[in-house]
Amino acid sequence: MMAQRKAYENEQIRKRNEELEAALREHQARAEAERQVLLKQAAEHQSALKLEEETRLKLEAELARLSGGSPSASANTGLTSFAASHFKQFYEKREPVAFFDELMLAIRSVVGSYCELAGLGAKVGQDFFAVLQKEVFDSPNALSELLGKIPFAAQRIWTSGKRLNGIEFSFMINAAIRLDDPRTMPFVATFARAVNELCVVRGASHASEFPPEGVLWRGGGLPDAHRDFFAPGVQYRVPGFLASSKSRNVAYTFYCQANKQSLPTVLWHIQLDPRGQDDLRYRCKHVNFVSCSNYGDMEAEFLFAPYSVFEVVRAHWSDKPDDDNPHQITIRAAIDNLKEPEDLPLAPWY
C-alpha cells in the first residue's frame, strides 16, 4: 500500500510539473513579442546617452537611503510629481496582466536593470530571478496562480524575503519607481498593474478589507534632513508601494531594524476614513490586505498602490528617537487617488 501511494504521489507530481512546463512553453512566444513591444515603447522615451550615468547616480542615492546615508544633490532623481512621471505614462497604457510570462518578464527585467546599475553583472541577476521564480513554483497554489491568478503570484513576489546582497525585490521595484528611468518603466508598470488588481478596489463587489478602527501602522527610519517636509497640513504622494500593517507590533519590529542601522526611528500612524467601516463610499480605494503573502498573516500587511496620497495630521518629534521613543507621525490616507491632484509634492522618505 505504501509503495502504491508513493507511486501515485510521484505520478501527481510528474503531471503537475508537465502542466507547468506546458504552460510556460505555450507562452514563450508571447513573452518575446511582449518584450519587443515594451522595449520599443521604452526606446521612444529614452533621453540622451548620459541617461545611463545619471541613472547610476540615482541608484547610488537609493542605496544610500537604505544604509542611512545622505545622497548628494547631484544624485537627485529629478522626479517632481506623479503627473510628470514616466511611470504614469506607461501605467496608463498597460492593460491588465493576463499571462504569467508577462509577469515573469517584468520581474526579470527589473532585477536585471537593478543588477546592471549596481554593477553586479547579468549572471547575478539571472540567478536571483531564478530564486524568485522558484519561490512561486514551490507555493501550494502555484498552478492556479500561474495559469490564471496572476495578481496573487505578483503579491507573492512582492512579499518575498529572498535577498540579493541584503536587498529584497520589494526594494528593487520601489527604487525603480523613484528612479523613474523610462527604459525600466514598462516593466515596472506591468508589475504594478498586476499587484494593483488586488490593491485598487472600486465598487461594492470588490470591497477591500477594513482594518480595526481604520488604523494602520508603519515603522522605519527617518533621517533628520527630511523632518521639515512632514509638517501638519502637507498633502503629498508616495513614489512607490507603501507597506503597512494593522499590527502595531509589526511596525515596532521595523523601526527597531532602522535603529540598528543608526537611523532615527519613526512610527507612522495611518488613519483611514472611519466611515469606510460601514459605508463603501468612504472606504479607501487604493489599499488592501495582502492575502497571498510568503509570510502568511504574520505581518498583517496592507499595501497601498504607488503614488498614493496622504496628508500629515500631526507630528511628534522625539528628542531621542530610538526603540523606546520613536518619532510619531499621523497621516490621513485619501479615499481615492484619482480624485486628488496629480502634481502634489512627492515624499522624500517614507
Order of alpha helices (4+ residues) and beta strands (2+ residues): alpha-alpha-alpha-alpha-alpha-alpha-alpha-alpha-beta-beta-alpha-alpha-beta-beta-beta-alpha-beta-beta-beta-beta-beta
